Amino acid sequence: MIFELCPEEATFLSRVRQFANEVVLPQTREWEKNTAFAPSIWGQLGEIGLLSMTLPVEKGGIGVSCSAYVEACRELAKADPALSMNVAAINALCVGHIDHFGTPEQQTKYLPGIVKGDIKLAWGLTEPDAGSDARRVRTAATPIADQPGYFHLNGEKMFITNGGNADLIIMVARTSETELSAFLLETNQPGFEIVERIHTIGVSASNTVRFKLDNAVAWHTPCTFEQAIGLLYRGRLGIAAMAVGIAEKAQELALEYSKQREQFNRRLCDMQSVQNMLADNETEIEAARLLLHKGAMLYDRGESVVKISSQAKLYASETANRATNRAIQIHGGRGMTSMYLVEKLWRDAKLTEIGEGCSEIQRMVIAKQALR
Ligand SMILES: Cc1cc2nc3c(=O)[nH]c(=O)nc-3n(C[C@H](O)[C@H](O)[C@H](O)COP(=O)(O)OP(=O)(O)OC[C@H]3O[C@@H](n4cnc5c(N)ncnc54)[C@H](O)[C@@H]3O)c2cc1C
């Protein structure tokens, strides 16, 4: 690690590690099979502080550094990548949004329930026709005449993580031909309708949905599009942490298996070709972790993380895909079966190259920064 955590953060992370190993990991296959987390998970996450990492103590959160936040996401990903993805997005994009742009009234109304896991969250940007091109969002926000601060939303959102569980969604919508902003929408209303549960090849326990908004009432959080989207920089560090966790777990399993399995009267780990795969994993994972930690450290120092967060996400996600692929190779045929966790990690890793901006978008951001 290239940063120091304070004693309180170290204690928090040891609790997260214990929770990940003892509670999360044993359930990861069952959650995948059920395409759902255990309902009790939200209260447990709240109790540990995993739903309020980005919220300052004076607002009821545990207010840890970005360094501790990415470490928590990394630990969770080693146990269940889908849960890590949810926790990363909820903290960076949802709680972060209410913390930065919510009015005092909104914060008072929602934060106590959010912190405990009673109010479940999602973040809604993507639409059927607005993916990488996020400015193309068409969901329309129209002020409600006799309700200052409230708008009617009309449109459709797609690929929204935790959207099927969420009580409250942070929604990006268009306020005019040229302007976009963000809103808080309670899902318990007739204007909100889930159209489809989207089943994905990886992170399947995560409740990803497509939904429709038909004159849904939403509360404006005063912010520009750029401000709302700016939360993605810390968010991308969370996804990079998820990717590093996946890669670390795959490498752990590959090392263990290669020491046990014998062919040609020697262990797999004694074969040069297998060692090469292990060495490449080891080196790439170390590099990905360093980028991640540098990004978190810069964020904690208040410096810009526009470039480093894209670099960390890009490199860590591609590392996770390569490392899980090599881990399957080392497991041979068994690696392709559900008896071993590496096939699941390989499927889960794919999301990290797509969510919160695909690799091509990360390369665009990095090149733009380099060419400035
Ligand atoms: C499991 C899951 C969870 C998600 N959770 C959320 C969520 O909680 N909230 C939310 O708002 N969104 C969420 N998303 C959406 C995600 O952010 C988008 O899928 C992603 O940004 C890509 O958008 P798209 O799928 O529309 O792909 P498109 O934008 O259609 O792009 C398809 C492909 O085209 C290429 N491409 C696109 N643009 C360019 C370019 N400019 N240059 C070069 N190549 C390009 C890339 O290879 C890209 O992968 C989630 C997605 C998944 C799969």
The ligand as an SDF file (V2000), in Angstrom:
LIG
                    3D

 53 58  0  0  0  0  0  0  0  0999 V2000
  -24.5320   -4.7420  -15.2040 C   0  0  0  0  0  0  0  0  0  0  0  0
  -24.6160   -3.2980  -15.5890 C   0  0  0  0  0  0  0  0  0  0  0  0
  -24.9040   -2.3490  -14.6070 C   0  0  0  0  0  0  0  0  0  0  0  0
  -25.0300   -0.9990  -14.9640 C   0  0  0  0  0  0  0  0  0  0  0  0
  -25.4090   -0.0910  -14.0010 N   0  0  0  0  0  0  0  0  0  0  0  0
  -25.7170    1.1670  -14.3570 C   0  0  0  0  0  0  0  0  0  0  0  0
  -26.2720    2.0920  -13.4030 C   0  0  0  0  0  0  0  0  0  0  0  0
  -26.4290    1.7610  -12.2190 O   0  0  0  0  0  0  0  0  0  0  0  0
  -26.6370    3.3240  -13.8190 N   0  0  0  0  0  0  0  0  0  0  0  0
  -26.4690    3.7310  -15.1040 C   0  0  0  0  0  0  0  0  0  0  0  0
  -26.8220    4.8600  -15.4090 O   0  0  0  0  0  0  0  0  0  0  0  0
  -25.9280    2.8990  -16.0320 N   0  0  0  0  0  0  0  0  0  0  0  0
  -25.5490    1.6290  -15.6920 C   0  0  0  0  0  0  0  0  0  0  0  0
  -25.0220    0.7560  -16.6240 N   0  0  0  0  0  0  0  0  0  0  0  0
  -24.8640    1.2010  -17.9960 C   0  0  0  0  0  0  0  0  0  0  0  0
  -23.4100    1.3380  -18.4220 C   0  0  0  0  0  0  0  0  0  0  0  0
  -22.8310    2.4540  -17.8340 O   0  0  0  0  0  0  0  0  0  0  0  0
  -23.4000    1.3650  -19.9700 C   0  0  0  0  0  0  0  0  0  0  0  0
  -23.7280    0.0670  -20.4010 O   0  0  0  0  0  0  0  0  0  0  0  0
  -22.0800    1.8260  -20.5380 C   0  0  0  0  0  0  0  0  0  0  0  0
  -21.8270    3.1790  -20.2370 O   0  0  0  0  0  0  0  0  0  0  0  0
  -22.0340    1.6470  -22.0550 C   0  0  0  0  0  0  0  0  0  0  0  0
  -23.1880    2.1330  -22.6630 O   0  0  0  0  0  0  0  0  0  0  0  0
  -24.0120    1.2090  -23.6850 P   0  0  0  0  0  0  0  0  0  0  0  0
  -24.2230   -0.1160  -23.0400 O   0  0  0  0  0  0  0  0  0  0  0  0
  -25.2060    1.9390  -24.1410 O   0  0  0  0  0  0  0  0  0  0  0  0
  -23.0250    0.9640  -24.8890 O   0  0  0  0  0  0  0  0  0  0  0  0
  -22.8120    1.9400  -26.1620 P   0  0  0  0  0  0  0  0  0  0  0  0
  -22.6620    3.3380  -25.7350 O   0  0  0  0  0  0  0  0  0  0  0  0
  -23.8610    1.6240  -27.1700 O   0  0  0  0  0  0  0  0  0  0  0  0
  -21.4080    1.4300  -26.6790 O   0  0  0  0  0  0  0  0  0  0  0  0
  -21.2290    0.1140  -27.1910 C   0  0  0  0  0  0  0  0  0  0  0  0
  -19.7680   -0.0610  -27.5200 C   0  0  0  0  0  0  0  0  0  0  0  0
  -19.4120    0.8530  -28.5600 O   0  0  0  0  0  0  0  0  0  0  0  0
  -18.1040    1.3410  -28.3530 C   0  0  0  0  0  0  0  0  0  0  0  0
  -18.1350    2.7960  -28.2280 N   0  0  0  0  0  0  0  0  0  0  0  0
  -19.1410    3.5850  -27.7890 C   0  0  0  0  0  0  0  0  0  0  0  0
  -18.8050    4.8760  -27.8510 N   0  0  0  0  0  0  0  0  0  0  0  0
  -17.5440    4.9340  -28.3440 C   0  0  0  0  0  0  0  0  0  0  0  0
  -16.6370    5.9810  -28.6560 C   0  0  0  0  0  0  0  0  0  0  0  0
  -16.9580    7.2660  -28.4720 N   0  0  0  0  0  0  0  0  0  0  0  0
  -15.4250    5.6280  -29.1680 N   0  0  0  0  0  0  0  0  0  0  0  0
  -15.0870    4.3360  -29.3650 C   0  0  0  0  0  0  0  0  0  0  0  0
  -15.9000    3.3040  -29.0940 N   0  0  0  0  0  0  0  0  0  0  0  0
  -17.1100    3.5840  -28.5870 C   0  0  0  0  0  0  0  0  0  0  0  0
  -17.5710    0.6400  -27.0970 C   0  0  0  0  0  0  0  0  0  0  0  0
  -16.8600   -0.5250  -27.4580 O   0  0  0  0  0  0  0  0  0  0  0  0
  -18.8330    0.2720  -26.3630 C   0  0  0  0  0  0  0  0  0  0  0  0
  -18.6380   -0.8170  -25.4660 O   0  0  0  0  0  0  0  0  0  0  0  0
  -24.8290   -0.5970  -16.2960 C   0  0  0  0  0  0  0  0  0  0  0  0
  -24.4860   -1.5460  -17.2660 C   0  0  0  0  0  0  0  0  0  0  0  0
  -24.3720   -2.8820  -16.9320 C   0  0  0  0  0  0  0  0  0  0  0  0
  -24.0480   -3.8880  -17.9950 C   0  0  0  0  0  0  0  0  0  0  0  0
  1  2  1  0
  2  3  1  0
  2 52  2  0
  3  4  2  0
  4  5  1  0
  4 50  1  0
  5  6  2  0
  6  7  1  0
  6 13  1  0
  7  8  2  0
  7  9  1  0
  9 10  1  0
 10 11  2  0
 10 12  1  0
 12 13  2  0
 13 14  1  0
 14 15  1  0
 14 50  1  0
 15 16  1  0
 16 17  1  0
 16 18  1  0
 18 19  1  0
 18 20  1  0
 20 21  1  0
 20 22  1  0
 22 23  1  0
 23 24  1  0
 24 25  2  0
 24 26  1  0
 24 27  1  0
 27 28  1  0
 28 29  2  0
 28 30  1  0
 28 31  1  0
 31 32  1  0
 32 33  1  0
 33 34  1  0
 33 48  1  0
 34 35  1  0
 35 36  1  0
 35 46  1  0
 36 37  1  0
 36 45  1  0
 37 38  2  0
 38 39  1  0
 39 40  1  0
 39 45  2  0
 40 41  1  0
 40 42  2  0
 42 43  1  0
 43 44  2  0
 44 45  1  0
 46 47  1  0
 46 48  1  0
 48 49  1  0
 50 51  2  0
 51 52  1  0
 52 53  1  0
M  END
$$$$
